Each structure stands twice: as C-alpha cells, then as structure tokens.
Amino acid sequence: ALPASTLTTDGSLVFQGTQIQIFPPPALPPLLEARLGDEGVQAVLDLAETAGLLQPQRDYGQPSVADATTTVVEVHADGERFVQEIYALGAEVVGPPGADAPGPAPGVTEEQRGRRDEVQAFASALSTPEALVDGTVEVTPYRPDAFAIRAVAVDPGVAPTGGIEADVRDWPLP
C-alpha cells in the first residue's frame, strides 16, 4: 500500500486522489502533487506539533475492533524521527443500533479519542493542501520518475473469480 500522503523537504506534497470503487482496484491509485514551499512545510510541522506527533509514541487506546489496520504517522523534523502507530484509527466511536448518538468505542477513553481526533485532523489537512497555505495551490497529477514492481507467479490451479481474467504480460515491461 502507498502512503496516504508524503511531504518532502522541498515542499512537494504527494497524496492520494479519489479512488474509483471497483474490484479489484487499479494497481496504482491516482496520485496528486502540490508544491507547498517553505510556508506549507512549516504549516505541516506546526499541525504535527499540535497533533502531538513530534513526541514519543502516545497512548491512543485499543478499540475493540477486529482485523482493523494500523495507521502509522512518521515525521522527520530537526534531525529527529517521530513515529506514532494508531490501531483502528477512525473506529473510536460506536453506537448501538437505534442509538441517538454514538459513544466511545470500548478500549478508548475520551482522552485517547481526543488524541485520535487530532491525528485525523492532521491527516485530513494533508489531503487538502489549499488549507495549508495562504493562497491558491496548484494540484497536478503526480508523475513518478520510476516504479518498482513486485510480481508473483500465478497459481494455475486457481481460477479468477468475479469475471476477472488473468492479465499476463511479457517481461520486461516496456
């Protein structure tokens, strides 16, 4: 899986665009790029600090959710590397059927939910670059210089499902 967003030291923010809902999904999601410059990089660092991401691992609780993903936020600032791992981010509230309002998920305190909300706000800001700088930000399709491809052998004994045909290509690719 690709990172939801990556900010480089030159102020280039690469993030995932809207994904079409088909199965299987495209091998590469649409990637967009925005040039934030120094002002934008500082805005992201300020947001990271506000979200508590520039410190050792924080306690985000463990929601009682099976088979959820772990969100990893990695920030490099002032020669230091900070990593936060949050299990089941986005699953901090649940509500019983028919409830008027959701409550905190088992395994997450209100304080931990607040920390989770801060990380969600940080991640959301990275997908809306115009909110990071004063003025208009040009967003263009990201054009990588190269790709690394991982290929695995197709098991000839397993038939594709859902009307999906095998797409075997000659190697090397053009």
PANULO-239364 format. One record per residue (C-alpha): x, y, z. Coordinates in Angstrom, 2 decimals. Last residue first. Layout:
N
PT      xx      yy      zz
PT       X       Y       Z
...
REM end
This chain:
174
PT      xx      yy      zz
PT    8.26   -1.58  -21.97
PT    7.65   -4.36  -19.42
PT   10.34   -6.97  -19.08
PT    8.62   -9.36  -19.10
PT    5.62  -10.30  -21.20
PT    2.28   -9.54  -19.57
PT   -0.33  -11.85  -18.06
PT   -3.69  -10.26  -17.31
PT   -5.77  -13.05  -15.79
PT   -9.47  -12.55  -16.43
PT  -11.80  -11.25  -13.78
PT  -15.38  -12.47  -14.17
PT  -15.92  -12.43  -10.41
PT  -13.35  -15.09   -9.68
PT  -10.01  -15.99  -11.25
PT   -9.35  -19.74  -11.40
PT   -6.81  -21.17   -9.01
PT   -4.86  -24.19  -10.27
PT   -2.58  -22.05  -12.46
PT   -1.23  -20.28   -9.39
PT    0.03  -17.01  -10.84
PT    3.67  -16.31  -10.03
PT    4.37  -13.11   -8.17
PT    5.47   -9.74   -9.48
PT    6.65   -6.79   -7.43
PT    7.15   -3.66   -9.48
PT    9.31   -0.70   -8.54
PT    8.28    2.37  -10.49
PT   10.29    5.25  -11.89
PT   10.30    9.03  -12.39
PT    6.88    9.41  -10.79
PT    4.31   11.74  -12.37
PT    1.94   13.15   -9.77
PT   -1.21   14.61  -11.30
PT   -1.40   18.33  -10.59
PT   -2.61   20.45   -7.68
PT   -1.86   24.16   -7.90
PT   -2.16   25.80   -4.51
PT   -4.11   29.01   -4.18
PT   -3.48   31.45   -1.40
PT   -2.46   31.27    2.22
PT   -1.04   27.83    2.76
PT   -2.15   24.61    4.44
PT   -5.87   24.71    3.58
PT   -5.06   24.58   -0.14
PT   -3.26   21.29    0.53
PT   -6.46   19.37    1.32
PT   -5.35   15.74    1.70
PT   -2.65   16.70    4.18
PT   -5.20   18.58    6.29
PT   -7.27   15.40    6.64
PT   -4.29   13.51    8.04
PT   -3.70   16.20   10.67
PT   -7.40   16.33   11.59
PT   -7.46   12.53   11.97
PT   -4.35   12.70   14.17
PT   -6.04   15.28   16.42
PT   -9.23   13.19   16.56
PT   -7.18   10.19   17.70
PT   -5.68   12.25   20.53
PT   -9.16   13.34   21.57
PT  -10.33    9.70   21.47
PT   -7.44    8.85   23.79
PT   -8.65   11.47   26.28
PT  -12.25   10.25   25.95
PT  -11.06    6.72   26.71
PT  -10.75    4.05   24.03
PT  -10.97    0.30   24.74
PT  -14.71    0.04   24.17
PT  -15.67    2.51   21.46
PT  -16.73    5.95   22.66
PT  -20.38    6.76   22.19
PT  -22.53    7.22   19.14
PT  -25.62    9.39   19.29
PT  -29.37    8.73   19.09
PT  -28.95    4.97   19.47
PT  -31.11    2.76   17.24
PT  -28.45    0.10   16.75
PT  -25.74    0.56   19.37
PT  -23.27    3.31   18.70
PT  -19.59    3.22   18.05
PT  -16.85    5.79   18.26
PT  -13.08    5.38   18.06
PT  -13.14    3.40   14.84
PT  -11.48    6.05   12.67
PT   -7.97    4.93   13.55
PT   -8.14    1.17   14.09
PT   -4.69    0.86   15.69
PT   -2.63    4.04   15.93
PT    1.13    3.93   15.47
PT    3.05    7.18   16.02
PT    6.59    7.59   14.76
PT    8.94   10.52   15.37
PT   12.32   10.80   13.66
PT   14.75   13.52   14.71
PT   17.13   15.68   12.69
PT   15.09   18.83   13.27
PT   11.94   17.15   11.96
PT   11.18   13.76   10.44
PT    7.56   12.73   10.88
PT    6.15    9.22   10.60
PT    2.44    8.55   11.02
PT    1.47    4.89   11.01
PT   -2.20    3.88   10.85
PT   -2.81    0.32   11.99
PT   -5.45   -1.59   10.08
PT   -8.51   -3.25   11.55
PT   -8.89   -7.02   11.89
PT  -11.20   -7.00   14.89
PT  -12.36   -3.83   16.62
PT  -12.36   -3.49   20.39
PT  -10.61   -0.14   20.22
PT   -7.06   -0.15   21.61
PT   -6.10    3.12   23.23
PT   -4.25    6.02   21.60
PT   -1.36    6.10   24.07
PT    1.42    8.26   22.64
PT    4.63    7.09   20.97
PT    7.47    9.55   21.58
PT    6.97   13.19   20.61
PT    6.50   15.29   17.49
PT    3.10   13.83   16.59
PT    1.17   15.58   19.34
PT   -1.50   16.86   16.94
PT   -0.43   20.47   17.56
PT    3.17   19.51   16.74
PT    2.12   17.82   13.51
PT    0.00   20.86   12.62
PT    3.00   23.14   13.13
PT    5.15   20.81   11.02
PT    2.52   20.88    8.27
PT    2.38   24.69    8.38
PT    6.19   24.83    8.25
PT    6.20   22.68    5.11
PT    3.49   24.91    3.62
PT    5.42   28.12    4.21
PT    8.65   26.59    2.87
PT    7.06   25.58   -0.43
PT    3.69   23.88   -0.76
PT    4.04   22.33   -4.21
PT    1.01   20.08   -4.68
PT    1.09   16.59   -6.18
PT   -1.68   14.12   -6.90
PT   -1.64   10.33   -7.06
PT   -4.46    8.30   -8.57
PT   -4.32    4.83   -7.09
PT   -1.82    2.37   -8.56
PT   -2.73   -1.25   -9.23
PT   -6.29   -0.20  -10.05
PT   -8.91   -1.63   -7.68
PT  -10.00   -5.26   -7.98
PT  -12.77   -4.62   -7.59
PT  -14.22   -1.24   -8.45
PT  -14.95    1.87   -6.41
PT  -12.90    4.59   -8.09
PT  -10.28    6.22   -5.87
PT  -10.22    9.94   -5.26
PT   -6.71   11.33   -5.07
PT   -3.85   10.01   -2.99
PT   -1.24   12.44   -1.79
PT    2.13   13.82   -2.83
PT    3.13   17.05   -1.10
PT    6.22   18.68   -2.58
PT    7.68   21.22   -0.16
PT   11.36   20.69   -0.96
PT   11.77   18.66    2.23
PT    9.28   16.08    1.00
PT    5.72   15.60    2.17
PT    4.16   12.18    1.68
PT    0.46   11.36    1.79
PT   -1.89    8.38    2.08
PT    1.22    6.20    2.00
PT    1.12    3.52   -0.68
PT    0.00    0.00    0.00
REM end
